[in-house]
């Protein structure tokens, strides 16, 4: 879980139940992506002593959420399976049919039909609406992995005696084919899993003579020396599980009376624990946009488009973060994503306007543009002090007249070290690292002229007269900073602030 989960749970009154359940407190996480020392993301250093998340056993955390929904007056049906969805024809050309009922069955043999005004599809990777009816799921060909995992008893504690002690640890495999996780749980077990490119996994199994799942899992652990050392005196206490780990998205996540949330709509490589964050954020967006339509804040079509745009942007932003990590793990190569979503990329990273090099493709999203953006965003990993950050921003504020962007003349007033600090600041703003720590941006983001109204009992959307769809910090941030550093002359398109 990411630190942001606490704020979502607080909003619905579930925070204290998670805190009192006994889950291991997640103060942060350590990552070793290359031959440099581990990087540590410290939640409490940013959010204070109570700013931690939790390492959860999913069956237990899911039950807490289900019980809370029931206690909050929702009707819940455990052990019930949706067999099919029924539709009605509409007059809309964009949505000629809309879901109106679901056929269900139970383990005890009972079955029936339930009707509804709105359908929220949270069916996980099965993705009933996306895969069975809308047929709009698309896989990212460059991110097809397989995951193999198990649970261990008696493992050593990671980073004993340091601020990282007992925190989740993620380690790139020695041969650059993937990564390994080690996450301590409150049942005194250590979850250890391997994520590897599918083609490499198949090749390795063939070379090893098609070993069984356990033997292959243990062979792969040899590529993760730090985690292997944690397991030196431990015993495997569970069966080994394996699953495809393909990243996917959808062309849309909503209709007039439909919302798709979580893995039912999109999924990314789980490197940064993004899955639950995206699912909970999408759940809040679904509730908010449904209420907006019901309360008359906007029409159903506008509310649906808002939700779909919000999910698309969140997925795209985390996808870039994962690509940043994989670029380091795979020693500099960026996965080729032939079906990277153009609209989502432009919403999330639109202030990277196309340079002349992209003009021949009409500004379309290219692999080169994705790779260029990933390379720039890697600067977010650079370590800078709050004092250095504030000093550079204060200096820029003194010398520039335009608050939206730095000009070449502004940047020429910065030293080489200050340029590096600025690059780190802008990279972090671009990937919005704070979104993993809190939900401040959620309540500030305006889409198509509507901003969230995050108030219990009044959830909905507020019309705003002026808004910045995309934070436009520079006229072409990547090119301008590069030019300032190497002195080259290059014409770039200018990104004007949107009103």
Kinemage of the C-alpha trace (Angstrom):
@kinemage 1
@onewidth
@group {chain A} dominant
@subgroup {mainchain}
@vectorlist {calphas} color= white
{ca unk a 1} P 0.000 0.000 0.000
{ca unk a 2} L 1.049 3.588 -0.638
{ca unk a 3} L 0.812 6.294 2.013
{ca unk a 4} L -2.114 7.879 0.163
{ca unk a 5} L -4.361 4.977 1.231
{ca unk a 6} L -4.648 6.435 4.737
{ca unk a 7} L -6.302 9.596 3.405
{ca unk a 8} L -8.790 7.676 1.280
{ca unk a 9} L -9.682 5.481 4.268
{ca unk a 10} L -9.987 8.531 6.512
{ca unk a 11} L -12.455 10.092 4.095
{ca unk a 12} L -14.834 7.121 4.455
{ca unk a 13} L -14.216 6.568 8.188
{ca unk a 14} L -12.220 3.342 7.868
{ca unk a 15} L -8.745 4.530 8.879
{ca unk a 16} L -8.908 3.527 12.552
{ca unk a 17} L -10.004 -0.039 11.749
{ca unk a 18} L -6.933 -0.552 9.581
{ca unk a 19} L -4.736 1.003 12.251
{ca unk a 20} L -6.132 -1.272 14.971
{ca unk a 21} L -6.152 -4.496 12.951
{ca unk a 22} L -2.491 -5.278 13.555
{ca unk a 23} L -1.100 -4.995 10.023
{ca unk a 24} L 2.646 -4.325 9.795
{ca unk a 25} L 3.228 -0.587 9.575
{ca unk a 26} L 4.778 0.444 6.281
{ca unk a 27} L 6.967 3.454 7.038
{ca unk a 28} L 8.324 3.473 3.497
{ca unk a 29} L 10.001 1.135 1.030
{ca unk a 30} L 13.516 0.428 -0.242
{ca unk a 31} L 14.447 -0.066 -3.877
{ca unk a 32} L 17.676 -1.366 -5.355
{ca unk a 33} L 17.354 -0.973 -9.104
{ca unk a 34} L 21.015 -0.973 -10.094
{ca unk a 35} L 24.514 -1.169 -8.632
{ca unk a 36} L 23.982 1.963 -6.514
{ca unk a 37} L 22.926 1.749 -2.861
{ca unk a 38} L 19.276 1.230 -2.044
{ca unk a 39} L 16.928 4.201 -2.314
{ca unk a 40} L 14.424 4.605 0.526
{ca unk a 41} L 11.034 6.266 0.183
{ca unk a 42} L 10.237 7.498 3.690
{ca unk a 43} L 6.502 8.070 4.198
{ca unk a 44} L 6.723 9.380 7.765
{ca unk a 45} L 9.479 11.854 6.935
{ca unk a 46} L 6.995 13.572 4.624
{ca unk a 47} L 3.652 12.950 6.345
{ca unk a 48} L 4.705 12.873 9.996
{ca unk a 49} L 4.796 9.988 12.516
{ca unk a 50} L 1.296 8.800 11.583
{ca unk a 51} L 1.918 9.029 7.853
{ca unk a 52} L 2.613 5.333 7.391
{ca unk a 53} L 0.662 2.801 5.343
{ca unk a 54} L 0.363 -0.945 6.009
{ca unk a 55} L 1.578 -4.243 4.590
{ca unk a 56} L -1.736 -6.054 4.352
{ca unk a 57} L -2.935 -9.596 3.862
{ca unk a 58} L -5.371 -8.890 1.052
{ca unk a 59} L -8.062 -11.293 2.226
{ca unk a 60} L -8.135 -9.503 5.593
{ca unk a 61} L -8.038 -5.951 4.240
{ca unk a 62} L -10.715 -6.781 1.657
{ca unk a 63} L -12.929 -8.173 4.423
{ca unk a 64} L -12.488 -4.984 6.470
{ca unk a 65} L -13.674 -2.959 3.484
{ca unk a 66} L -16.625 -5.259 2.787
{ca unk a 67} L -17.735 -5.159 6.419
{ca unk a 68} L -17.379 -1.382 6.519
{ca unk a 69} L -19.558 -1.051 3.427
{ca unk a 70} L -22.207 -3.195 5.091
{ca unk a 71} L -22.002 -1.188 8.313
{ca unk a 72} L -22.409 1.984 6.235
{ca unk a 73} L -25.820 0.793 4.946
{ca unk a 74} L -24.693 -0.816 1.688
{ca unk a 75} L -26.389 -4.125 0.867
{ca unk a 76} L -23.629 -6.721 0.450
{ca unk a 77} L -23.969 -10.220 -0.995
{ca unk a 78} L -21.160 -12.588 -0.075
{ca unk a 79} L -20.643 -15.782 -2.056
{ca unk a 80} L -22.647 -14.455 -4.995
{ca unk a 81} L -21.489 -14.543 -8.614
{ca unk a 82} L -22.647 -12.319 -11.470
{ca unk a 83} L -23.354 -14.588 -14.433
{ca unk a 84} L -24.305 -11.969 -17.023
{ca unk a 85} L -25.386 -8.365 -17.551
{ca unk a 86} L -28.662 -7.326 -19.183
{ca unk a 87} L -28.926 -4.208 -21.359
{ca unk a 88} L -31.558 -1.814 -22.685
{ca unk a 89} L -31.399 0.094 -25.967
{ca unk a 90} L -31.008 3.882 -25.779
{ca unk a 91} L -31.263 6.777 -28.221
{ca unk a 92} L -27.573 7.618 -27.796
{ca unk a 93} L -25.319 6.854 -30.765
{ca unk a 94} L -22.269 6.754 -28.499
{ca unk a 95} L -23.889 4.418 -25.963
{ca unk a 96} L -26.649 2.556 -27.861
{ca unk a 97} L -27.098 0.126 -24.985
{ca unk a 98} L -26.798 0.606 -21.258
{ca unk a 99} L -26.635 -1.998 -18.472
{ca unk a 100} L -29.797 -2.232 -16.389
{ca unk a 101} L -29.683 -5.585 -14.556
{ca unk a 102} L -27.457 -8.513 -13.616
{ca unk a 103} L -28.188 -12.222 -13.393
{ca unk a 104} L -26.625 -13.826 -10.328
{ca unk a 105} L -26.141 -17.214 -8.715
{ca unk a 106} L -25.097 -18.385 -5.249
{ca unk a 107} L -23.176 -21.353 -3.943
{ca unk a 108} L -26.333 -22.728 -2.314
{ca unk a 109} L -28.019 -22.995 -5.723
{ca unk a 110} L -30.173 -19.885 -5.539
{ca unk a 111} L -30.173 -17.531 -8.537
{ca unk a 112} L -31.982 -14.428 -9.683
{ca unk a 113} L -31.815 -11.014 -11.300
{ca unk a 114} L -31.073 -7.655 -9.703
{ca unk a 115} L -31.769 -4.323 -11.402
{ca unk a 116} L -29.836 -1.103 -10.839
{ca unk a 117} L -29.619 2.567 -11.782
{ca unk a 118} L -25.809 2.541 -11.938
{ca unk a 119} L -23.296 -0.255 -12.400
{ca unk a 120} L -19.798 -0.005 -10.905
{ca unk a 121} L -17.665 -2.818 -12.290
{ca unk a 122} L -15.026 -3.753 -9.701
{ca unk a 123} L -14.678 -7.345 -10.902
{ca unk a 124} L -10.877 -7.352 -10.854
{ca unk a 125} L -8.831 -8.704 -13.727
{ca unk a 126} L -11.867 -10.585 -15.012
{ca unk a 127} L -13.172 -7.148 -16.018
{ca unk a 128} L -16.663 -8.296 -16.975
{ca unk a 129} L -17.705 -5.121 -18.798
{ca unk a 130} L -14.368 -4.478 -20.537
{ca unk a 131} L -13.696 -8.033 -21.662
{ca unk a 132} L -17.148 -9.555 -22.200
{ca unk a 133} L -19.306 -6.673 -23.383
{ca unk a 134} L -17.353 -3.540 -24.343
{ca unk a 135} L -14.399 -5.603 -25.579
{ca unk a 136} L -12.136 -2.579 -25.166
{ca unk a 137} L -9.245 -4.016 -23.141
{ca unk a 138} L -5.815 -3.552 -24.716
{ca unk a 139} L -2.550 -5.034 -23.468
{ca unk a 140} L 0.761 -3.211 -23.314
{ca unk a 141} L 2.920 -5.459 -25.454
{ca unk a 142} L 6.117 -4.143 -23.869
{ca unk a 143} L 5.028 -5.082 -20.335
{ca unk a 144} L 4.180 -8.770 -20.435
{ca unk a 145} L 5.559 -10.333 -17.272
{ca unk a 146} L 4.941 -13.388 -15.131
{ca unk a 147} L 4.921 -13.343 -11.338
{ca unk a 148} L 5.854 -16.246 -9.057
{ca unk a 149} L 5.571 -15.921 -5.284
{ca unk a 150} L 5.402 -17.683 -1.950
{ca unk a 151} L 5.532 -17.072 1.811
{ca unk a 152} L 8.455 -17.797 4.135
{ca unk a 153} L 8.784 -18.268 7.897
{ca unk a 154} L 11.895 -17.430 9.896
{ca unk a 155} L 13.369 -14.889 7.483
{ca unk a 156} L 15.904 -12.362 8.680
{ca unk a 157} L 14.893 -8.714 9.117
{ca unk a 158} L 15.898 -6.403 6.309
{ca unk a 159} L 18.287 -3.493 7.110
{ca unk a 160} L 18.428 -4.175 10.854
{ca unk a 161} L 19.438 -1.114 12.866
{ca unk a 162} L 18.651 1.440 10.142
{ca unk a 163} L 15.640 3.616 9.286
{ca unk a 164} L 14.803 0.977 6.661
{ca unk a 165} L 14.570 -1.839 9.217
{ca unk a 166} L 11.794 -4.290 8.463
{ca unk a 167} L 10.410 -2.304 5.544
{ca unk a 168} L 9.440 -3.737 2.132
{ca unk a 169} L 12.409 -4.227 -0.168
{ca unk a 170} L 12.455 -4.442 -3.959
{ca unk a 171} L 15.556 -5.676 -5.761
{ca unk a 172} L 16.406 -5.836 -9.463
{ca unk a 173} L 17.539 -9.292 -10.592
{ca unk a 174} L 21.244 -9.595 -11.331
{ca unk a 175} L 20.677 -10.465 -14.989
{ca unk a 176} L 18.338 -7.454 -15.511
{ca unk a 177} L 15.411 -9.706 -16.477
{ca unk a 178} L 13.056 -8.480 -13.744
{ca unk a 179} L 12.817 -7.822 -10.034
{ca unk a 180} L 12.055 -9.429 -6.673
{ca unk a 181} L 9.966 -8.255 -3.726
{ca unk a 182} L 10.213 -9.022 -0.011
{ca unk a 183} L 7.307 -7.758 2.120
{ca unk a 184} L 6.927 -8.618 5.846
{ca unk a 185} L 3.397 -9.449 7.024
{ca unk a 186} L 1.753 -9.423 10.452
{ca unk a 187} L 1.384 -13.223 10.484
{ca unk a 188} L 5.179 -13.449 10.881
{ca unk a 189} L 5.690 -14.447 7.271
{ca unk a 190} L 7.663 -12.785 4.497
{ca unk a 191} L 6.039 -12.524 1.075
{ca unk a 192} L 8.710 -13.051 -1.578
{ca unk a 193} L 7.934 -12.855 -5.280
{ca unk a 194} L 9.723 -12.743 -8.610
{ca unk a 195} L 8.471 -10.679 -11.553
{ca unk a 196} L 10.181 -11.520 -14.844
{ca unk a 197} L 9.628 -10.779 -18.498
{ca unk a 198} L 7.526 -13.561 -19.956
{ca unk a 199} L 9.891 -14.249 -22.846
{ca unk a 200} L 12.853 -14.476 -20.493
{ca unk a 201} L 10.947 -16.751 -18.109
{ca unk a 202} L 10.067 -19.127 -20.957
{ca unk a 203} L 13.628 -19.120 -22.258
{ca unk a 204} L 15.045 -19.810 -18.811
{ca unk a 205} L 12.624 -22.680 -18.129
{ca unk a 206} L 13.543 -24.301 -21.426
{ca unk a 207} L 17.263 -23.978 -20.671
{ca unk a 208} L 16.739 -25.569 -17.243
{ca unk a 209} L 14.847 -28.529 -18.695
{ca unk a 210} L 11.329 -27.389 -17.709
{ca unk a 211} L 11.727 -27.493 -13.901
{ca unk a 212} L 8.694 -27.591 -11.597
{ca unk a 213} L 7.337 -24.329 -10.212
{ca unk a 214} L 9.130 -24.543 -6.850
{ca unk a 215} L 12.524 -25.352 -8.358
{ca unk a 216} L 12.209 -22.578 -10.925
{ca unk a 217} L 11.205 -20.091 -8.212
{ca unk a 218} L 14.228 -20.981 -6.099
{ca unk a 219} L 16.524 -20.800 -9.121
{ca unk a 220} L 15.309 -17.274 -9.802
{ca unk a 221} L 15.909 -16.246 -6.179
{ca unk a 222} L 19.623 -16.790 -6.809
{ca unk a 223} L 19.462 -13.651 -8.966
{ca unk a 224} L 18.384 -11.571 -5.956
{ca unk a 225} L 21.357 -11.781 -3.545
{ca unk a 226} L 20.110 -9.439 -0.814
{ca unk a 227} L 16.703 -11.109 -0.569
{ca unk a 228} L 18.315 -14.549 -0.842
{ca unk a 229} L 20.417 -13.642 2.193
{ca unk a 230} L 17.251 -12.733 4.133
{ca unk a 231} L 16.002 -16.273 3.406
{ca unk a 232} L 19.231 -18.048 4.381
{ca unk a 233} L 17.651 -19.578 7.521
{ca unk a 234} L 13.990 -19.389 6.464
{ca unk a 235} L 11.591 -22.110 5.365
{ca unk a 236} L 9.054 -21.919 2.572
{ca unk a 237} L 5.676 -22.140 4.327
{ca unk a 238} L 3.215 -22.030 1.441
{ca unk a 239} L 2.650 -23.426 -2.029
{ca unk a 240} L 4.243 -21.412 -4.838
{ca unk a 241} L 1.775 -19.456 -6.909
{ca unk a 242} L 2.252 -18.147 -10.425
{ca unk a 243} L 0.221 -15.777 -12.585
{ca unk a 244} L 0.541 -13.743 -15.734
{ca unk a 245} L 1.347 -10.149 -14.928
{ca unk a 246} L 0.412 -8.337 -18.132
{ca unk a 247} L -0.207 -4.612 -18.001
{ca unk a 248} L -3.408 -3.506 -19.713
{ca unk a 249} L -5.812 -0.610 -20.033
{ca unk a 250} L -9.108 0.191 -21.769
{ca unk a 251} L -10.285 2.748 -24.292
{ca unk a 252} L -12.833 4.108 -21.797
{ca unk a 253} L -13.914 3.476 -18.207
{ca unk a 254} L -17.438 4.852 -18.076
{ca unk a 255} L -20.844 5.213 -19.682
{ca unk a 256} L -23.884 7.279 -18.666
{ca unk a 257} L -24.768 4.762 -15.921
{ca unk a 258} L -21.521 2.754 -15.843
{ca unk a 259} L -18.211 3.150 -14.030
{ca unk a 260} L -15.254 0.759 -14.287
{ca unk a 261} L -12.725 0.824 -11.443
{ca unk a 262} L -9.525 -0.920 -10.365
{ca unk a 263} L -8.145 -3.962 -12.145
{ca unk a 264} L -11.474 -4.361 -13.943
{ca unk a 265} L -10.294 -1.509 -16.148
{ca unk a 266} L -6.516 -1.281 -16.003
{ca unk a 267} L -3.503 -2.911 -14.395
{ca unk a 268} L 0.207 -2.047 -14.241
{ca unk a 269} L 3.262 -4.012 -13.178
{ca unk a 270} L 2.969 -3.922 -9.342
{ca unk a 271} L 6.462 -2.499 -8.760
{ca unk a 272} L 5.302 0.620 -6.899
{ca unk a 273} L 2.187 -0.834 -5.226
{ca unk a 274} L 0.121 1.245 -7.620
{ca unk a 275} L -2.797 -1.175 -7.991
{ca unk a 276} L -4.696 -0.423 -4.797
{ca unk a 277} L -4.004 3.303 -5.057
{ca unk a 278} L -5.449 3.427 -8.571
{ca unk a 279} L -8.407 1.249 -7.563
{ca unk a 280} L -9.346 3.344 -4.528
{ca unk a 281} L -8.881 6.605 -6.447
{ca unk a 282} L -11.095 5.263 -9.240
{ca unk a 283} L -13.681 4.167 -6.674
{ca unk a 284} L -13.820 7.675 -5.255
{ca unk a 285} L -14.069 9.115 -8.764
{ca unk a 286} L -16.926 6.726 -9.550
{ca unk a 287} L -18.868 7.703 -6.421
{ca unk a 288} L -18.202 11.389 -6.984
{ca unk a 289} L -19.256 11.446 -10.645
{ca unk a 290} L -22.359 9.336 -10.037
{ca unk a 291} L -23.431 11.734 -7.296
{ca unk a 292} L -22.603 14.702 -9.537
{ca unk a 293} L -25.051 13.400 -12.142
{ca unk a 294} L -27.704 12.521 -9.548
{ca unk a 295} L -27.450 15.934 -7.868
{ca unk a 296} L -27.554 17.829 -11.154
{ca unk a 297} L -24.005 19.189 -10.974
{ca unk a 298} L -23.651 18.116 -14.614
{ca unk a 299} L -25.294 15.740 -17.059
{ca unk a 300} L -24.587 12.004 -17.135
{ca unk a 301} L -22.365 12.183 -20.209
{ca unk a 302} L -20.133 14.863 -18.667
{ca unk a 303} L -19.838 12.912 -15.419
{ca unk a 304} L -18.926 9.731 -17.292
{ca unk a 305} L -16.272 11.492 -19.369
{ca unk a 306} L -14.786 13.046 -16.220
{ca unk a 307} L -14.385 9.622 -14.616
{ca unk a 308} L -12.885 8.058 -17.717
{ca unk a 309} L -10.389 10.917 -18.074
{ca unk a 310} L -9.429 10.697 -14.400
{ca unk a 311} L -8.748 6.955 -14.561
{ca unk a 312} L -6.837 7.295 -17.832
{ca unk a 313} L -4.587 10.014 -16.454
{ca unk a 314} L -3.845 8.135 -13.226
{ca unk a 315} L -3.000 4.958 -15.123
{ca unk a 316} L -0.768 6.816 -17.576
{ca unk a 317} L 1.138 8.626 -14.854
{ca unk a 318} L 1.881 5.421 -12.943
{ca unk a 319} L 2.748 3.644 -16.171
{ca unk a 320} L 5.481 6.196 -16.767
{ca unk a 321} L 6.768 5.716 -13.210
{ca unk a 322} L 6.969 1.957 -13.786
{ca unk a 323} L 8.778 2.561 -17.060
{ca unk a 324} L 11.276 4.747 -15.215
{ca unk a 325} L 12.019 1.866 -12.855
{ca unk a 326} L 12.247 -0.677 -15.668
{ca unk a 327} L 14.617 1.599 -17.576
{ca unk a 328} L 16.999 1.373 -14.622
{ca unk a 329} L 16.456 -2.353 -14.086
{ca unk a 330} L 16.988 -3.175 -17.757
{ca unk a 331} L 20.097 -1.012 -17.937
{ca unk a 332} L 18.816 1.875 -19.973
{ca unk a 333} L 16.291 0.374 -22.380
{ca unk a 334} L 12.690 1.577 -22.334
{ca unk a 335} L 9.923 -0.982 -23.010
{ca unk a 336} L 8.262 -0.453 -26.376
{ca unk a 337} L 4.608 0.371 -25.724
{ca unk a 338} L 2.873 0.268 -29.074
{ca unk a 339} L -0.527 1.000 -27.561
{ca unk a 340} L 0.397 3.729 -25.067
{ca unk a 341} L -2.709 5.899 -24.693
{ca unk a 342} L -2.270 9.216 -26.551
{ca unk a 343} L -4.949 11.153 -24.670
{ca unk a 344} L -3.800 9.930 -21.271
{ca unk a 345} L -0.194 10.799 -22.049
{ca unk a 346} L -1.129 14.274 -23.240
{ca unk a 347} L -3.252 14.960 -20.156
{ca unk a 348} L -0.563 13.787 -17.762
{ca unk a 349} L 2.501 15.138 -19.544
{ca unk a 350} L 1.143 17.640 -22.041
{ca unk a 351} L 3.680 20.334 -21.243
{ca unk a 352} L 6.224 18.175 -23.060
{ca unk a 353} L 5.168 19.652 -26.378
{ca unk a 354} L 6.429 18.046 -29.587
{ca unk a 355} L 9.750 19.309 -30.902
{ca unk a 356} L 10.418 19.750 -34.603
{ca unk a 357} L 11.699 16.188 -34.654
{ca unk a 358} L 8.118 15.019 -34.099
{ca unk a 359} L 6.482 17.425 -36.555
{ca unk a 360} L 6.466 14.904 -39.374
{ca unk a 361} L 4.065 12.650 -37.481
{ca unk a 362} L 1.658 15.443 -36.674
{ca unk a 363} L 2.420 15.496 -32.963
{ca unk a 364} L 1.384 11.885 -32.498
{ca unk a 365} L 2.777 10.019 -29.538
{ca unk a 366} L 5.968 8.247 -30.583
{ca unk a 367} L 8.211 5.766 -28.817
{ca unk a 368} L 10.965 8.383 -29.006
{ca unk a 369} L 8.752 10.880 -27.180
{ca unk a 370} L 7.879 8.346 -24.496
{ca unk a 371} L 11.551 7.406 -24.074
{ca unk a 372} L 12.536 11.077 -23.928
{ca unk a 373} L 9.965 11.734 -21.221
{ca unk a 374} L 11.041 8.689 -19.218
{ca unk a 375} L 14.662 9.795 -19.399
{ca unk a 376} L 13.771 13.238 -18.106
{ca unk a 377} L 11.573 11.934 -15.307
{ca unk a 378} L 14.401 9.769 -13.999
{ca unk a 379} L 15.710 13.009 -12.533
{ca unk a 380} L 12.984 12.668 -9.900
{ca unk a 381} L 15.197 10.076 -8.197
{ca unk a 382} L 17.985 12.593 -7.604
{ca unk a 383} L 18.456 13.554 -3.969
{ca unk a 384} L 18.042 17.244 -3.137
{ca unk a 385} L 17.549 18.993 0.181
{ca unk a 386} L 14.508 21.173 0.915
{ca unk a 387} L 16.912 24.094 1.340
{ca unk a 388} L 18.389 23.617 -2.150
{ca unk a 389} L 14.921 23.219 -3.645
{ca unk a 390} L 13.608 26.412 -2.064
{ca unk a 391} L 16.739 28.360 -2.975
{ca unk a 392} L 16.407 27.518 -6.673
{ca unk a 393} L 12.678 28.277 -6.783
{ca unk a 394} L 13.219 31.563 -4.933
{ca unk a 395} L 15.939 32.547 -7.397
{ca unk a 396} L 13.678 31.780 -10.350
{ca unk a 397} L 10.844 33.761 -8.784
{ca unk a 398} L 13.133 36.789 -8.537
{ca unk a 399} L 14.374 36.709 -12.134
{ca unk a 400} L 11.360 35.690 -14.205
{ca unk a 401} L 8.325 37.707 -15.140
{ca unk a 402} L 6.183 34.772 -16.307
{ca unk a 403} L 5.055 32.500 -13.483
{ca unk a 404} L 4.058 29.713 -15.864
{ca unk a 405} L 7.430 28.892 -17.366
{ca unk a 406} L 11.141 29.521 -17.362
{ca unk a 407} L 12.683 31.131 -20.443
{ca unk a 408} L 16.136 30.517 -21.835
{ca unk a 409} L 17.248 33.816 -20.267
{ca unk a 410} L 15.983 32.682 -16.852
{ca unk a 411} L 17.857 29.404 -17.078
{ca unk a 412} L 21.077 31.093 -18.126
{ca unk a 413} L 21.079 32.783 -14.721
{ca unk a 414} L 21.306 29.372 -12.989
{ca unk a 415} L 24.515 27.525 -12.261
{ca unk a 416} L 25.048 23.954 -13.458
{ca unk a 417} L 24.181 22.617 -9.992
{ca unk a 418} L 21.043 24.761 -9.860
{ca unk a 419} L 19.955 23.431 -13.257
{ca unk a 420} L 20.267 19.882 -11.953
{ca unk a 421} L 18.146 20.789 -8.930
{ca unk a 422} L 15.534 22.418 -11.183
{ca unk a 423} L 15.454 19.315 -13.361
{ca unk a 424} L 14.739 17.190 -10.278
{ca unk a 425} L 12.030 19.579 -9.069
{ca unk a 426} L 10.250 19.587 -12.423
{ca unk a 427} L 10.556 15.831 -12.856
{ca unk a 428} L 8.887 15.294 -9.476
{ca unk a 429} L 6.155 17.760 -10.377
{ca unk a 430} L 5.671 15.937 -13.635
{ca unk a 431} L 5.151 12.484 -12.127
{ca unk a 432} L 3.454 14.018 -9.063
{ca unk a 433} L 5.194 11.914 -6.451
{ca unk a 434} L 3.017 13.528 -3.780
{ca unk a 435} L -0.010 11.671 -5.161
{ca unk a 436} L 1.365 8.526 -3.522
{ca unk a 437} L 1.556 10.310 -0.160
{ca unk a 438} L -1.769 12.163 0.097
{ca unk a 439} L -4.898 13.057 -1.890
{ca unk a 440} L -4.437 16.825 -2.064
{ca unk a 441} L -4.239 16.853 -5.861
{ca unk a 442} L -7.385 14.752 -6.152
{ca unk a 443} L -9.493 17.600 -4.816
{ca unk a 444} L -7.694 20.192 -6.959
{ca unk a 445} L -7.680 18.517 -10.381
{ca unk a 446} L -10.092 20.107 -12.831
{ca unk a 447} L -11.177 18.204 -15.929
{ca unk a 448} L -13.329 19.763 -18.659
{ca unk a 449} L -14.195 22.651 -16.375
{ca unk a 450} L -15.261 20.593 -13.346
{ca unk a 451} L -13.374 20.100 -10.087
{ca unk a 452} L -14.043 17.506 -7.351
{ca unk a 453} L -16.181 18.407 -4.355
{ca unk a 454} L -14.749 16.149 -1.667
{ca unk a 455} L -17.113 16.756 1.220
{ca unk a 456} L -18.907 13.931 2.979
{ca unk a 457} L -22.612 14.139 2.315
{ca unk a 458} L -22.070 16.553 -0.595
{ca unk a 459} L -19.844 14.519 -2.920
{ca unk a 460} L -19.946 15.745 -6.513
{ca unk a 461} L -18.397 18.092 -9.080
{ca unk a 462} L -18.207 21.885 -9.023
{ca unk a 463} L -18.156 23.999 -12.167
{ca unk a 464} L -15.043 26.194 -12.361
{ca unk a 465} L -14.736 29.152 -14.703
{ca unk a 466} L -10.976 28.956 -15.213
{ca unk a 467} L -8.658 26.032 -14.752
{ca unk a 468} L -5.311 24.658 -15.809
{ca unk a 469} L -5.945 21.228 -17.260
{ca unk a 470} L -2.235 20.452 -17.205
{ca unk a 471} L 0.480 22.114 -15.087
{ca unk a 472} L 2.512 23.993 -17.712
{ca unk a 473} L 5.705 24.871 -15.932
{ca unk a 474} L 7.872 25.652 -18.972
{ca unk a 475} L 7.653 26.463 -22.669
{ca unk a 476} L 9.161 23.089 -23.481
{ca unk a 477} L 10.806 21.980 -20.302
{ca unk a 478} L 12.924 19.185 -21.692
{ca unk a 479} L 14.328 21.123 -24.654
{ca unk a 480} L 14.915 24.376 -22.799
{ca unk a 481} L 16.851 22.750 -19.976
{ca unk a 482} L 18.872 20.674 -22.434
{ca unk a 483} L 19.693 23.796 -24.432
{ca unk a 484} L 20.741 25.683 -21.330
{ca unk a 485} L 23.085 22.865 -20.391
{ca unk a 486} L 24.751 22.209 -23.738
{ca unk a 487} L 24.399 25.587 -25.432
{ca unk a 488} L 22.736 24.182 -28.557
{ca unk a 489} L 20.225 26.148 -30.604
{ca unk a 490} L 16.925 24.462 -31.268
{ca unk a 491} L 13.465 25.727 -32.191
{ca unk a 492} L 10.675 24.409 -29.992
{ca unk a 493} L 6.921 24.812 -29.936
{ca unk a 494} L 5.750 26.974 -27.075
{ca unk a 495} L 3.118 25.680 -24.664
{ca unk a 496} L 0.824 28.488 -23.608
{ca unk a 497} L -1.098 28.199 -20.331
{ca unk a 498} L -4.642 26.981 -20.902
{ca unk a 499} L -7.575 28.889 -19.493
